[in-house]
Amino acid sequence: MTIEEAQLEVDNWIKTIGVRYFSELTNMTILTEEVGELARIMARTYGDQSFKKSDLNKNLGDEMADVLWVLICLANQTGINLTEAFQKNLEKKTNRDKDRHKNNEKLK
């Protein structure tokens, strides 16, 4: 599935099953909440924190997909074509950082 297809899928789901989009501010808050849930699993899986019983059945991929879902909702609501935005962002990073990381002694 492409990013564009994902945007269309989410829009269709929202309009047929989800009734309507939550407000942009509500979705921004939900995005923050979902990133927090992802961070919690990352900290317990790759960091020094131990799992709580309530965290044991959490799935890292599912948490990432939750973040992506809400981000796509926000893009749809604000008229952002994520494919175009991502391509421009990649070009920006490439131009800005083409030698930066190669010359970073910390990455060698």
Buried (B, 14 or more C-beta within 10 A) or exposed (E): EEBEEBBBEBBEEBEEEEEEBBEEEEBBEBBEEBBEBBEBBBBBEEEEEEBEEEBEEBEEEEBBEBBBBBBBBBBBBEEBBBBEEEEEEEEEEEEEEEEEEEEEEEEE
